[in-house]
Structure formats: C-alpha cells, structure tokens
Amino acid sequence: MNMNRVGKFETLKIMNEFDQALIEKYGVNMTDAHITRYEALTAYEKTGSASQAAALLAEQRGFKPLSESVD
C-alpha cells in the first residue's frame, strides 16, 4: 500500500484499528507505548494489517501480550 495516497479519513480508520489492536493485545494505547502516528503508518505499510503492525511495534518496545503475562 502506498501511504502517500491514503486520505485523512482512511488514516483515521487505520489509527483507530491500530490503537484498538494495541489495547486488546497488550493493554496499552499508542500514547502510553510512545508510538507515533508516523511509526504506526510505516509499520502498517510494511505489514498491511493494523493488528500485525501493532504487534510489531509493541514487541520492538518490549511489551508482552496480555495472554502471555497472566500466570
């Protein structure tokens, strides 16, 4: 996906999906994870999926999925 052709409403949709995936899987939002919109869109461009992009950036920052951290 060429991110230069993404409009503001599609960007908003991607950001909402990204943030929701981050919250559901890691229990943290973009602000608390220190993930910028640019970083999220770049990861989305690489992976093609908001949830995969969220997982990629969260794991790069050392976050563990909630399902793994519950013992």
Predicted model as a PDB file, atoms N, CA, C, CB and O in Angstrom, pLDDT in the B-factor column:
MODEL        1                                                                  
ATOM      1  N   MET A   1       0.841  -1.179   0.000  1.00 58.00           N  
ATOM      2  CA  MET A   1       0.000   0.000   0.000  1.00 58.00           C  
ATOM      3  C   MET A   1       0.883   1.239   0.000  1.00 58.00           C  
ATOM      4  CB  MET A   1      -0.955   0.000   1.214  1.00 58.00           C  
ATOM      5  O   MET A   1       1.804   1.352   0.809  1.00 58.00           O  
ATOM      6  N   ASN A   2       0.608   2.146  -0.887  1.00 60.00           N  
ATOM      7  CA  ASN A   2       1.354   3.388  -0.957  1.00 60.00           C  
ATOM      8  C   ASN A   2       0.713   4.393   0.000  1.00 60.00           C  
ATOM      9  CB  ASN A   2       1.389   3.940  -2.415  1.00 60.00           C  
ATOM     10  O   ASN A   2      -0.405   4.853  -0.232  1.00 60.00           O  
ATOM     11  N   MET A   3       1.426   4.730   1.074  1.00 62.00           N  
ATOM     12  CA  MET A   3       0.852   5.597   2.103  1.00 62.00           C  
ATOM     13  C   MET A   3       0.698   7.040   1.633  1.00 62.00           C  
ATOM     14  CB  MET A   3       1.712   5.560   3.346  1.00 62.00           C  
ATOM     15  O   MET A   3       0.004   7.824   2.280  1.00 62.00           O  
ATOM     16  N   ASN A   4       1.329   7.402   0.525  1.00 66.00           N  
ATOM     17  CA  ASN A   4       1.166   8.752   0.002  1.00 66.00           C  
ATOM     18  C   ASN A   4      -0.243   8.976  -0.534  1.00 66.00           C  
ATOM     19  CB  ASN A   4       2.189   9.019  -1.093  1.00 66.00           C  
ATOM     20  O   ASN A   4      -0.690  10.118  -0.641  1.00 66.00           O  
ATOM     21  N   ARG A   5      -0.931   7.919  -0.864  1.00 74.00           N  
ATOM     22  CA  ARG A   5      -2.266   8.030  -1.429  1.00 74.00           C  
ATOM     23  C   ARG A   5      -3.378   7.807  -0.400  1.00 74.00           C  
ATOM     24  CB  ARG A   5      -2.417   7.046  -2.551  1.00 74.00           C  
ATOM     25  O   ARG A   5      -4.549   7.723  -0.768  1.00 74.00           O  
ATOM     26  N   VAL A   6      -3.031   7.714   0.856  1.00 76.00           N  
ATOM     27  CA  VAL A   6      -4.015   7.490   1.909  1.00 76.00           C  
ATOM     28  C   VAL A   6      -4.584   8.834   2.355  1.00 76.00           C  
ATOM     29  CB  VAL A   6      -3.383   6.731   3.111  1.00 76.00           C  
ATOM     30  O   VAL A   6      -3.844   9.758   2.693  1.00 76.00           O  
ATOM     31  N   GLY A   7      -5.899   8.921   2.347  1.00 88.00           N  
ATOM     32  CA  GLY A   7      -6.568  10.150   2.761  1.00 88.00           C  
ATOM     33  C   GLY A   7      -6.687  10.247   4.271  1.00 88.00           C  
ATOM     34  O   GLY A   7      -6.359   9.307   4.994  1.00 88.00           O  
ATOM     35  N   LYS A   8      -7.160  11.398   4.738  1.00 90.00           N  
ATOM     36  CA  LYS A   8      -7.219  11.618   6.179  1.00 90.00           C  
ATOM     37  C   LYS A   8      -8.232  10.723   6.871  1.00 90.00           C  
ATOM     38  CB  LYS A   8      -7.546  13.054   6.462  1.00 90.00           C  
ATOM     39  O   LYS A   8      -8.028  10.345   8.025  1.00 90.00           O  
ATOM     40  N   PHE A   9      -9.329  10.372   6.186  1.00 94.00           N  
ATOM     41  CA  PHE A   9     -10.326   9.512   6.823  1.00 94.00           C  
ATOM     42  C   PHE A   9      -9.849   8.064   6.877  1.00 94.00           C  
ATOM     43  CB  PHE A   9     -11.661   9.598   6.076  1.00 94.00           C  
ATOM     44  O   PHE A   9     -10.121   7.354   7.845  1.00 94.00           O  
ATOM     45  N   GLU A  10      -9.143   7.631   5.848  1.00 93.00           N  
ATOM     46  CA  GLU A  10      -8.576   6.280   5.877  1.00 93.00           C  
ATOM     47  C   GLU A  10      -7.458   6.194   6.916  1.00 93.00           C  
ATOM     48  CB  GLU A  10      -8.041   5.883   4.480  1.00 93.00           C  
ATOM     49  O   GLU A  10      -7.313   5.177   7.595  1.00 93.00           O  
ATOM     50  N   THR A  11      -6.674   7.257   7.038  1.00 93.00           N  
ATOM     51  CA  THR A  11      -5.629   7.302   8.057  1.00 93.00           C  
ATOM     52  C   THR A  11      -6.243   7.212   9.445  1.00 93.00           C  
ATOM     53  CB  THR A  11      -4.793   8.587   7.925  1.00 93.00           C  
ATOM     54  O   THR A  11      -5.735   6.490  10.303  1.00 93.00           O  
ATOM     55  N   LEU A  12      -7.326   7.935   9.671  1.00 94.00           N  
ATOM     56  CA  LEU A  12      -8.011   7.891  10.960  1.00 94.00           C  
ATOM     57  C   LEU A  12      -8.523   6.478  11.247  1.00 94.00           C  
ATOM     58  CB  LEU A  12      -9.176   8.901  10.986  1.00 94.00           C  
ATOM     59  O   LEU A  12      -8.415   5.993  12.373  1.00 94.00           O  
ATOM     60  N   LYS A  13      -9.071   5.831  10.244  1.00 95.00           N  
ATOM     61  CA  LYS A  13      -9.562   4.455  10.398  1.00 95.00           C  
ATOM     62  C   LYS A  13      -8.411   3.515  10.762  1.00 95.00           C  
ATOM     63  CB  LYS A  13     -10.255   3.973   9.097  1.00 95.00           C  
ATOM     64  O   LYS A  13      -8.552   2.678  11.653  1.00 95.00           O  
ATOM     65  N   ILE A  14      -7.289   3.649  10.085  1.00 95.00           N  
ATOM     66  CA  ILE A  14      -6.119   2.811  10.363  1.00 95.00           C  
ATOM     67  C   ILE A  14      -5.618   3.054  11.786  1.00 95.00           C  
ATOM     68  CB  ILE A  14      -4.991   3.092   9.342  1.00 95.00           C  
ATOM     69  O   ILE A  14      -5.300   2.104  12.501  1.00 95.00           O  
ATOM     70  N   MET A  15      -5.547   4.315  12.197  1.00 96.00           N  
ATOM     71  CA  MET A  15      -5.070   4.646  13.538  1.00 96.00           C  
ATOM     72  C   MET A  15      -5.996   4.078  14.609  1.00 96.00           C  
ATOM     73  CB  MET A  15      -4.949   6.162  13.699  1.00 96.00           C  
ATOM     74  O   MET A  15      -5.527   3.574  15.630  1.00 96.00           O  
ATOM     75  N   ASN A  16      -7.293   4.155  14.385  1.00 96.00           N  
ATOM     76  CA  ASN A  16      -8.246   3.599  15.349  1.00 96.00           C  
ATOM     77  C   ASN A  16      -8.104   2.083  15.456  1.00 96.00           C  
ATOM     78  CB  ASN A  16      -9.682   3.964  14.952  1.00 96.00           C  
ATOM     79  O   ASN A  16      -8.130   1.535  16.557  1.00 96.00           O  
ATOM     80  N   GLU A  17      -7.952   1.401  14.314  1.00 97.00           N  
ATOM     81  CA  GLU A  17      -7.764  -0.050  14.318  1.00 97.00           C  
ATOM     82  C   GLU A  17      -6.449  -0.415  15.006  1.00 97.00           C  
ATOM     83  CB  GLU A  17      -7.789  -0.604  12.877  1.00 97.00           C  
ATOM     84  O   GLU A  17      -6.395  -1.368  15.784  1.00 97.00           O  
ATOM     85  N   PHE A  18      -5.396   0.338  14.719  1.00 97.00           N  
ATOM     86  CA  PHE A  18      -4.086   0.102  15.320  1.00 97.00           C  
ATOM     87  C   PHE A  18      -4.159   0.253  16.834  1.00 97.00           C  
ATOM     88  CB  PHE A  18      -3.042   1.068  14.739  1.00 97.00           C  
ATOM     89  O   PHE A  18      -3.698  -0.618  17.571  1.00 97.00           O  
ATOM     90  N   ASP A  19      -4.732   1.345  17.291  1.00 96.00           N  
ATOM     91  CA  ASP A  19      -4.827   1.620  18.721  1.00 96.00           C  
ATOM     92  C   ASP A  19      -5.681   0.561  19.419  1.00 96.00           C  
ATOM     93  CB  ASP A  19      -5.412   3.021  18.960  1.00 96.00           C  
ATOM     94  O   ASP A  19      -5.339   0.112  20.513  1.00 96.00           O  
ATOM     95  N   GLN A  20      -6.786   0.164  18.793  1.00 97.00           N  
ATOM     96  CA  GLN A  20      -7.657  -0.848  19.376  1.00 97.00           C  
ATOM     97  C   GLN A  20      -6.937  -2.188  19.481  1.00 97.00           C  
ATOM     98  CB  GLN A  20      -8.935  -0.995  18.547  1.00 97.00           C  
ATOM     99  O   GLN A  20      -7.058  -2.879  20.493  1.00 97.00           O  
ATOM    100  N   ALA A  21      -6.191  -2.562  18.446  1.00 96.00           N  
ATOM    101  CA  ALA A  21      -5.434  -3.816  18.472  1.00 96.00           C  
ATOM    102  C   ALA A  21      -4.375  -3.781  19.566  1.00 96.00           C  
ATOM    103  CB  ALA A  21      -4.777  -4.080  17.104  1.00 96.00           C  
ATOM    104  O   ALA A  21      -4.152  -4.781  20.249  1.00 96.00           O  
ATOM    105  N   LEU A  22      -3.735  -2.656  19.732  1.00 96.00           N  
ATOM    106  CA  LEU A  22      -2.710  -2.489  20.760  1.00 96.00           C  
ATOM    107  C   LEU A  22      -3.320  -2.631  22.156  1.00 96.00           C  
ATOM    108  CB  LEU A  22      -2.018  -1.118  20.615  1.00 96.00           C  
ATOM    109  O   LEU A  22      -2.747  -3.285  23.027  1.00 96.00           O  
ATOM    110  N   ILE A  23      -4.464  -2.026  22.358  1.00 96.00           N  
ATOM    111  CA  ILE A  23      -5.145  -2.102  23.655  1.00 96.00           C  
ATOM    112  C   ILE A  23      -5.607  -3.528  23.946  1.00 96.00           C  
ATOM    113  CB  ILE A  23      -6.346  -1.141  23.689  1.00 96.00           C  
ATOM    114  O   ILE A  23      -5.414  -4.031  25.053  1.00 96.00           O  
ATOM    115  N   GLU A  24      -6.214  -4.173  22.961  1.00 95.00           N  
ATOM    116  CA  GLU A  24      -6.743  -5.519  23.169  1.00 95.00           C  
ATOM    117  C   GLU A  24      -5.639  -6.538  23.435  1.00 95.00           C  
ATOM    118  CB  GLU A  24      -7.555  -5.948  21.964  1.00 95.00           C  
ATOM    119  O   GLU A  24      -5.794  -7.403  24.297  1.00 95.00           O  
ATOM    120  N   LYS A  25      -4.541  -6.447  22.716  1.00 95.00           N  
ATOM    121  CA  LYS A  25      -3.496  -7.468  22.830  1.00 95.00           C  
ATOM    122  C   LYS A  25      -2.473  -7.164  23.922  1.00 95.00           C  
ATOM    123  CB  LYS A  25      -2.786  -7.615  21.511  1.00 95.00           C  
ATOM    124  O   LYS A  25      -1.965  -8.080  24.568  1.00 95.00           O  
ATOM    125  N   TYR A  26      -2.168  -5.877  24.134  1.00 95.00           N  
ATOM    126  CA  TYR A  26      -1.094  -5.516  25.071  1.00 95.00           C  
ATOM    127  C   TYR A  26      -1.571  -4.680  26.259  1.00 95.00           C  
ATOM    128  CB  TYR A  26      -0.020  -4.759  24.338  1.00 95.00           C  
ATOM    129  O   TYR A  26      -0.807  -4.479  27.203  1.00 95.00           O  
ATOM    130  N   GLY A  27      -2.795  -4.194  26.238  1.00 94.00           N  
ATOM    131  CA  GLY A  27      -3.327  -3.416  27.349  1.00 94.00           C  
ATOM    132  C   GLY A  27      -2.739  -2.024  27.467  1.00 94.00           C  
ATOM    133  O   GLY A  27      -2.733  -1.441  28.551  1.00 94.00           O  
ATOM    134  N   VAL A  28      -2.245  -1.486  26.365  1.00 95.00           N  
ATOM    135  CA  VAL A  28      -1.631  -0.162  26.373  1.00 95.00           C  
ATOM    136  C   VAL A  28      -2.029   0.555  25.086  1.00 95.00           C  
ATOM    137  CB  VAL A  28      -0.071  -0.257  26.509  1.00 95.00           C  
ATOM    138  O   VAL A  28      -2.180  -0.076  24.040  1.00 95.00           O  
ATOM    139  N   ASN A  29      -2.199   1.877  25.163  1.00 94.00           N  
ATOM    140  CA  ASN A  29      -2.542   2.615  23.949  1.00 94.00           C  
ATOM    141  C   ASN A  29      -1.291   3.214  23.307  1.00 94.00           C  
ATOM    142  CB  ASN A  29      -3.562   3.725  24.265  1.00 94.00           C  
ATOM    143  O   ASN A  29      -0.190   3.091  23.843  1.00 94.00           O  
ATOM    144  N   MET A  30      -1.468   3.855  22.167  1.00 95.00           N  
ATOM    145  CA  MET A  30      -0.327   4.406  21.421  1.00 95.00           C  
ATOM    146  C   MET A  30       0.446   5.435  22.236  1.00 95.00           C  
ATOM    147  CB  MET A  30      -0.805   5.041  20.121  1.00 95.00           C  
ATOM    148  O   MET A  30       1.676   5.454  22.200  1.00 95.00           O  
ATOM    149  N   THR A  31      -0.251   6.276  22.958  1.00 94.00           N  
ATOM    150  CA  THR A  31       0.408   7.322  23.739  1.00 94.00           C  
ATOM    151  C   THR A  31       1.287   6.707  24.822  1.00 94.00           C  
ATOM    152  CB  THR A  31      -0.633   8.264  24.369  1.00 94.00           C  
ATOM    153  O   THR A  31       2.445   7.091  24.986  1.00 94.00           O  
ATOM    154  N   ASP A  32       0.726   5.749  25.561  1.00 93.00           N  
ATOM    155  CA  ASP A  32       1.488   5.116  26.638  1.00 93.00           C  
ATOM    156  C   ASP A  32       2.649   4.279  26.108  1.00 93.00           C  
ATOM    157  CB  ASP A  32       0.572   4.244  27.480  1.00 93.00           C  
ATOM    158  O   ASP A  32       3.661   4.124  26.792  1.00 93.00           O  
ATOM    159  N   ALA A  33       2.512   3.739  24.900  1.00 93.00           N  
ATOM    160  CA  ALA A  33       3.577   2.937  24.293  1.00 93.00           C  
ATOM    161  C   ALA A  33       4.604   3.807  23.574  1.00 93.00           C  
ATOM    162  CB  ALA A  33       2.982   1.927  23.317  1.00 93.00           C  
ATOM    163  O   ALA A  33       5.605   3.301  23.066  1.00 93.00           O  
ATOM    164  N   HIS A  34       4.357   5.103  23.531  1.00 94.00           N  
ATOM    165  CA  HIS A  34       5.240   6.054  22.843  1.00 94.00           C  
ATOM    166  C   HIS A  34       5.406   5.696  21.361  1.00 94.00           C  
ATOM    167  CB  HIS A  34       6.617   6.091  23.529  1.00 94.00           C  
ATOM    168  O   HIS A  34       6.515   5.684  20.825  1.00 94.00           O  
ATOM    169  N   ILE A  35       4.275   5.407  20.721  1.00 96.00           N  
ATOM    170  CA  ILE A  35       4.264   5.108  19.290  1.00 96.00           C  
ATOM    171  C   ILE A  35       3.632   6.294  18.573  1.00 96.00           C  
ATOM    172  CB  ILE A  35       3.485   3.775  18.982  1.00 96.00           C  
ATOM    173  O   ILE A  35       2.506   6.684  18.883  1.00 96.00           O  
ATOM    174  N   THR A  36       4.347   6.860  17.628  1.00 95.00           N  
ATOM    175  CA  THR A  36       3.823   7.995  16.872  1.00 95.00           C  
ATOM    176  C   THR A  36       2.942   7.507  15.732  1.00 95.00           C  
ATOM    177  CB  THR A  36       4.971   8.862  16.327  1.00 95.00           C  
ATOM    178  O   THR A  36       2.989   6.337  15.350  1.00 95.00           O  
ATOM    179  N   ARG A  37       2.148   8.406  15.201  1.00 94.00           N  
ATOM    180  CA  ARG A  37       1.302   8.058  14.058  1.00 94.00           C  
ATOM    181  C   ARG A  37       2.156   7.683  12.857  1.00 94.00           C  
ATOM    182  CB  ARG A  37       0.365   9.225  13.701  1.00 94.00           C  
ATOM    183  O   ARG A  37       1.809   6.773  12.104  1.00 94.00           O  
ATOM    184  N   TYR A  38       3.254   8.371  12.679  1.00 93.00           N  
ATOM    185  CA  TYR A  38       4.144   8.073  11.558  1.00 93.00           C  
ATOM    186  C   TYR A  38       4.704   6.658  11.677  1.00 93.00           C  
ATOM    187  CB  TYR A  38       5.291   9.096  11.493  1.00 93.00           C  
ATOM    188  O   TYR A  38       4.735   5.916  10.695  1.00 93.00           O  
ATOM    189  N   GLU A  39       5.144   6.287  12.872  1.00 95.00           N  
ATOM    190  CA  GLU A  39       5.659   4.936  13.090  1.00 95.00           C  
ATOM    191  C   GLU A  39       4.579   3.892  12.838  1.00 95.00           C  
ATOM    192  CB  GLU A  39       6.204   4.795  14.513  1.00 95.00           C  
ATOM    193  O   GLU A  39       4.843   2.856  12.228  1.00 95.00           O  
ATOM    194  N   ALA A  40       3.373   4.162  13.305  1.00 95.00           N  
ATOM    195  CA  ALA A  40       2.268   3.226  13.110  1.00 95.00           C  
ATOM    196  C   ALA A  40       1.935   3.067  11.630  1.00 95.00           C  
ATOM    197  CB  ALA A  40       1.032   3.696  13.878  1.00 95.00           C  
ATOM    198  O   ALA A  40       1.717   1.951  11.160  1.00 95.00           O  
ATOM    199  N   LEU A  41       1.896   4.168  10.900  1.00 93.00           N  
ATOM    200  CA  LEU A  41       1.597   4.096   9.467  1.00 93.00           C  
ATOM    201  C   LEU A  41       2.717   3.404   8.693  1.00 93.00           C  
ATOM    202  CB  LEU A  41       1.368   5.499   8.904  1.00 93.00           C  
ATOM    203  O   LEU A  41       2.451   2.678   7.735  1.00 93.00           O  
ATOM    204  N   THR A  42       3.950   3.621   9.098  1.00 94.00           N  
ATOM    205  CA  THR A  42       5.074   2.953   8.448  1.00 94.00           C  
ATOM    206  C   THR A  42       4.998   1.443   8.674  1.00 94.00           C  
ATOM    207  CB  THR A  42       6.412   3.509   8.974  1.00 94.00           C  
ATOM    208  O   THR A  42       5.214   0.659   7.750  1.00 94.00           O  
ATOM    209  N   ALA A  43       4.693   1.045   9.902  1.00 96.00           N  
ATOM    210  CA  ALA A  43       4.557  -0.386  10.205  1.00 96.00           C  
ATOM    211  C   ALA A  43       3.356  -0.975   9.467  1.00 96.00           C  
ATOM    212  CB  ALA A  43       4.409  -0.609  11.732  1.00 96.00           C  
ATOM    213  O   ALA A  43       3.408  -2.115   9.005  1.00 96.00           O  
ATOM    214  N   TYR A  44       2.284  -0.205   9.356  1.00 95.00           N  
ATOM    215  CA  TYR A  44       1.103  -0.659   8.614  1.00 95.00           C  
ATOM    216  C   TYR A  44       1.443  -0.868   7.140  1.00 95.00           C  
ATOM    217  CB  TYR A  44      -0.051   0.357   8.755  1.00 95.00           C  
ATOM    218  O   TYR A  44       0.990  -1.825   6.512  1.00 95.00           O  
ATOM    219  N   GLU A  45       2.235   0.029   6.611  1.00 93.00           N  
ATOM    220  CA  GLU A  45       2.647  -0.084   5.211  1.00 93.00           C  
ATOM    221  C   GLU A  45       3.471  -1.351   4.990  1.00 93.00           C  
ATOM    222  CB  GLU A  45       3.455   1.155   4.785  1.00 93.00           C  
ATOM    223  O   GLU A  45       3.330  -2.007   3.959  1.00 93.00           O  
ATOM    224  N   LYS A  46       4.324  -1.696   5.943  1.00 95.00           N  
ATOM    225  CA  LYS A  46       5.167  -2.895   5.827  1.00 95.00           C  
ATOM    226  C   LYS A  46       4.356  -4.177   5.969  1.00 95.00           C  
ATOM    227  CB  LYS A  46       6.271  -2.867   6.881  1.00 95.00           C  
ATOM    228  O   LYS A  46       4.572  -5.137   5.228  1.00 95.00           O  
ATOM    229  N   THR A  47       3.410  -4.196   6.931  1.00 95.00           N  
ATOM    230  CA  THR A  47       2.682  -5.423   7.246  1.00 95.00           C  
ATOM    231  C   THR A  47       1.361  -5.560   6.503  1.00 95.00           C  
ATOM    232  CB  THR A  47       2.427  -5.488   8.712  1.00 95.00           C  
ATOM    233  O   THR A  47       0.928  -6.675   6.212  1.00 95.00           O  
ATOM    234  N   GLY A  48       0.718  -4.440   6.193  1.00 93.00           N  
ATOM    235  CA  GLY A  48      -0.587  -4.484   5.525  1.00 93.00           C  
ATOM    236  C   GLY A  48      -1.745  -4.748   6.464  1.00 93.00           C  
ATOM    237  O   GLY A  48      -2.876  -4.936   6.015  1.00 93.00           O  
ATOM    238  N   SER A  49      -1.479  -4.766   7.765  1.00 95.00           N  
ATOM    239  CA  SER A  49      -2.516  -5.059   8.753  1.00 95.00           C  
ATOM    240  C   SER A  49      -2.273  -4.225  10.009  1.00 95.00           C  
ATOM    241  CB  SER A  49      -2.542  -6.574   9.097  1.00 95.00           C  
ATOM    242  O   SER A  49      -1.142  -4.103  10.480  1.00 95.00           O  
ATOM    243  N   ALA A  50      -3.348  -3.658  10.540  1.00 95.00           N  
ATOM    244  CA  ALA A  50      -3.217  -2.831  11.742  1.00 95.00           C  
ATOM    245  C   ALA A  50      -2.812  -3.676  12.943  1.00 95.00           C  
ATOM    246  CB  ALA A  50      -4.532  -2.095  12.035  1.00 95.00           C  
ATOM    247  O   ALA A  50      -1.990  -3.239  13.748  1.00 95.00           O  
ATOM    248  N   SER A  51      -3.368  -4.872  13.079  1.00 95.00           N  
ATOM    249  CA  SER A  51      -3.034  -5.707  14.237  1.00 95.00           C  
ATOM    250  C   SER A  51      -1.602  -6.230  14.156  1.00 95.00           C  
ATOM    251  CB  SER A  51      -4.011  -6.881  14.343  1.00 95.00           C  
ATOM    252  O   SER A  51      -0.923  -6.316  15.179  1.00 95.00           O  
ATOM    253  N   GLN A  52      -1.133  -6.578  12.961  1.00 97.00           N  
ATOM    254  CA  GLN A  52       0.252  -7.027  12.816  1.00 97.00           C  
ATOM    255  C   GLN A  52       1.222  -5.874  13.048  1.00 97.00           C  
ATOM    256  CB  GLN A  52       0.476  -7.635  11.423  1.00 97.00           C  
ATOM    257  O   GLN A  52       2.291  -6.062  13.631  1.00 97.00           O  
ATOM    258  N   ALA A  53       0.848  -4.691  12.594  1.00 97.00           N  
ATOM    259  CA  ALA A  53       1.688  -3.513  12.820  1.00 97.00           C  
ATOM    260  C   ALA A  53       1.768  -3.187  14.311  1.00 97.00           C  
ATOM    261  CB  ALA A  53       1.141  -2.303  12.038  1.00 97.00           C  
ATOM    262  O   ALA A  53       2.835  -2.834  14.814  1.00 97.00           O  
ATOM    263  N   ALA A  54       0.644  -3.303  15.013  1.00 96.00           N  
ATOM    264  CA  ALA A  54       0.629  -3.055  16.459  1.00 96.00           C  
ATOM    265  C   ALA A  54       1.517  -4.062  17.175  1.00 96.00           C  
ATOM    266  CB  ALA A  54      -0.813  -3.123  17.014  1.00 96.00           C  
ATOM    267  O   ALA A  54       2.281  -3.693  18.066  1.00 96.00           O  
ATOM    268  N   ALA A  55       1.423  -5.325  16.794  1.00 96.00           N  
ATOM    269  CA  ALA A  55       2.248  -6.368  17.413  1.00 96.00           C  
ATOM    270  C   ALA A  55       3.727  -6.118  17.141  1.00 96.00           C  
ATOM    271  CB  ALA A  55       1.842  -7.760  16.892  1.00 96.00           C  
ATOM    272  O   ALA A  55       4.557  -6.268  18.038  1.00 96.00           O  
ATOM    273  N   LEU A  56       4.056  -5.743  15.926  1.00 96.00           N  
ATOM    274  CA  LEU A  56       5.438  -5.483  15.548  1.00 96.00           C  
ATOM    275  C   LEU A  56       6.054  -4.381  16.407  1.00 96.00           C  
ATOM    276  CB  LEU A  56       5.517  -5.103  14.075  1.00 96.00           C  
ATOM    277  O   LEU A  56       7.133  -4.554  16.972  1.00 96.00           O  
ATOM    278  N   LEU A  57       5.360  -3.249  16.500  1.00 96.00           N  
ATOM    279  CA  LEU A  57       5.907  -2.122  17.257  1.00 96.00           C  
ATOM    280  C   LEU A  57       5.895  -2.373  18.756  1.00 96.00           C  
ATOM    281  CB  LEU A  57       5.127  -0.863  16.949  1.00 96.00           C  
ATOM    282  O   LEU A  57       6.820  -1.955  19.454  1.00 96.00           O  
ATOM    283  N   ALA A  58       4.871  -3.045  19.268  1.00 95.00           N  
ATOM    284  CA  ALA A  58       4.811  -3.328  20.705  1.00 95.00           C  
ATOM    285  C   ALA A  58       5.937  -4.261  21.114  1.00 95.00           C  
ATOM    286  CB  ALA A  58       3.455  -3.943  21.082  1.00 95.00           C  
ATOM    287  O   ALA A  58       6.568  -4.056  22.151  1.00 95.00           O  
ATOM    288  N   GLU A  59       6.193  -5.278  20.312  1.00 93.00           N  
ATOM    289  CA  GLU A  59       7.256  -6.219  20.651  1.00 93.00           C  
ATOM    290  C   GLU A  59       8.635  -5.582  20.512  1.00 93.00           C  
ATOM    291  CB  GLU A  59       7.164  -7.456  19.767  1.00 93.00           C  
ATOM    292  O   GLU A  59       9.559  -5.940  21.242  1.00 93.00           O  
ATOM    293  N   GLN A  60       8.781  -4.641  19.581  1.00 94.00           N  
ATOM    294  CA  GLN A  60      10.041  -3.906  19.469  1.00 94.00           C  
ATOM    295  C   GLN A  60      10.309  -3.083  20.724  1.00 94.00           C  
ATOM    296  CB  GLN A  60      10.021  -2.993  18.238  1.00 94.00           C  
ATOM    297  O   GLN A  60      11.461  -2.846  21.089  1.00 94.00           O  
ATOM    298  N   ARG A  61       9.239  -2.653  21.375  1.00 94.00           N  
ATOM    299  CA  ARG A  61       9.369  -1.837  22.585  1.00 94.00           C  
ATOM    300  C   ARG A  61       9.362  -2.684  23.857  1.00 94.00           C  
ATOM    301  CB  ARG A  61       8.244  -0.814  22.646  1.00 94.00           C  
ATOM    302  O   ARG A  61       9.401  -2.140  24.961  1.00 94.00           O  
ATOM    303  N   GLY A  62       9.313  -3.995  23.715  1.00 93.00           N  
ATOM    304  CA  GLY A  62       9.417  -4.877  24.875  1.00 93.00           C  
ATOM    305  C   GLY A  62       8.115  -5.224  25.566  1.00 93.00           C  
ATOM    306  O   GLY A  62       8.146  -5.782  26.663  1.00 93.00           O  
ATOM    307  N   PHE A  63       6.978  -4.921  24.976  1.00 93.00           N  
ATOM    308  CA  PHE A  63       5.698  -5.276  25.568  1.00 93.00           C  
ATOM    309  C   PHE A  63       5.389  -6.741  25.320  1.00 93.00           C  
ATOM    310  CB  PHE A  63       4.581  -4.394  25.011  1.00 93.00           C  
ATOM    311  O   PHE A  63       5.696  -7.282  24.258  1.00 93.00           O  
ATOM    312  N   LYS A  64       4.780  -7.374  26.310  1.00 92.00           N  
ATOM    313  CA  LYS A  64       4.363  -8.769  26.178  1.00 92.00           C  
ATOM    314  C   LYS A  64       2.848  -8.813  26.041  1.00 92.00           C  
ATOM    315  CB  LYS A  64       4.838  -9.620  27.397  1.00 92.00           C  
ATOM    316  O   LYS A  64       2.141  -8.040  26.688  1.00 92.00           O  
ATOM    317  N   PRO A  65       2.346  -9.715  25.198  1.00 91.00           N  
ATOM    318  CA  PRO A  65       0.878  -9.845  25.085  1.00 91.00           C  
ATOM    319  C   PRO A  65       0.250 -10.184  26.428  1.00 91.00           C  
ATOM    320  CB  PRO A  65       0.507 -10.928  24.052  1.00 91.00           C  
ATOM    321  O   PRO A  65       0.859 -10.877  27.243  1.00 91.00           O  
ATOM    322  N   LEU A  66      -0.954  -9.701  26.661  1.00 89.00           N  
ATOM    323  CA  LEU A  66      -1.637  -9.934  27.935  1.00 89.00           C  
ATOM    324  C   LEU A  66      -1.826 -11.420  28.199  1.00 89.00           C  
ATOM    325  CB  LEU A  66      -2.990  -9.227  27.951  1.00 89.00           C  
ATOM    326  O   LEU A  66      -1.721 -11.851  29.347  1.00 89.00           O  
ATOM    327  N   SER A  67      -2.100 -12.207  27.182  1.00 82.00           N  
ATOM    328  CA  SER A  67      -2.330 -13.633  27.377  1.00 82.00           C  
ATOM    329  C   SER A  67      -1.084 -14.352  27.874  1.00 82.00           C  
ATOM    330  CB  SER A  67      -2.804 -14.263  26.088  1.00 82.00           C  
ATOM    331  O   SER A  67      -1.200 -15.365  28.564  1.00 82.00           O  
ATOM    332  N   GLU A  68       0.096 -13.860  27.544  1.00 70.00           N  
ATOM    333  CA  GLU A  68       1.347 -14.472  27.989  1.00 70.00           C  
ATOM    334  C   GLU A  68       1.736 -14.017  29.399  1.00 70.00           C  
ATOM    335  CB  GLU A  68       2.468 -14.138  27.010  1.00 70.00           C  
ATOM    336  O   GLU A  68       2.365 -14.771  30.142  1.00 70.00           O  
ATOM    337  N   SER A  69       1.367 -12.799  29.765  1.00 55.00           N  
ATOM    338  CA  SER A  69       1.830 -12.250  31.034  1.00 55.00           C  
ATOM    339  C   SER A  69       0.974 -12.693  32.205  1.00 55.00           C  
ATOM    340  CB  SER A  69       1.854 -10.750  30.968  1.00 55.00           C  
ATOM    341  O   SER A  69       1.366 -12.466  33.349  1.00 55.00           O  
ATOM    342  N   VAL A  70      -0.185 -13.318  31.975  1.00 54.00           N  
ATOM    343  CA  VAL A  70      -1.054 -13.785  33.026  1.00 54.00           C  
ATOM    344  C   VAL A  70      -0.667 -15.207  33.395  1.00 54.00           C  
ATOM    345  CB  VAL A  70      -2.527 -13.707  32.599  1.00 54.00           C  
ATOM    346  O   VAL A  70      -0.758 -16.114  32.569  1.00 54.00           O  
ATOM    347  N   ASP A  71      -0.235 -15.402  34.636  1.00 52.00           N  
ATOM    348  CA  ASP A  71       0.166 -16.752  35.093  1.00 52.00           C  
ATOM    349  C   ASP A  71      -0.686 -17.201  36.234  1.00 52.00           C  
ATOM    350  CB  ASP A  71       1.633 -16.783  35.511  1.00 52.00           C  
ATOM    351  O   ASP A  71      -0.499 -18.304  36.748  1.00 52.00           O  
TER     352      ASP A  71                                                      
ENDMDL                                                                          
END                                                                             
